[in-house]
Amino acid sequence: MAYKITDECICCGTCVLECPNQAISEGDTISVIDPERCTECVGAHEHPQCLTSCSVGAPVPDPAHQESHEQLLAKWKKLHPGETPLYT
């Protein structure tokens, strides 16, 4: 399932820099995650980097975008053609 960012976000930009899929952008008042690019860091990291880098806990799972581990890995492979996933 993709993550989303709650109103707790202070728009510091840390998650934007940490996202391996370039799924996060800075909005007007909070950062925004593109669910089409979010893989929960499957393929790149052991844990979602937006979650581990956020000092206020703003990223949370988005129940509107539920995906299996296999679907997230397939999405990562599509976003990073020719690369070998570090974490599967």
Summary of the structure (lengths in Angstrom):
residues: 88
radius of gyration: 12.2
end to end distance: 15.2
largest distance: 36.6
contacts: 248
relative contact order: 0.28
helix: 24%
strand: 14%
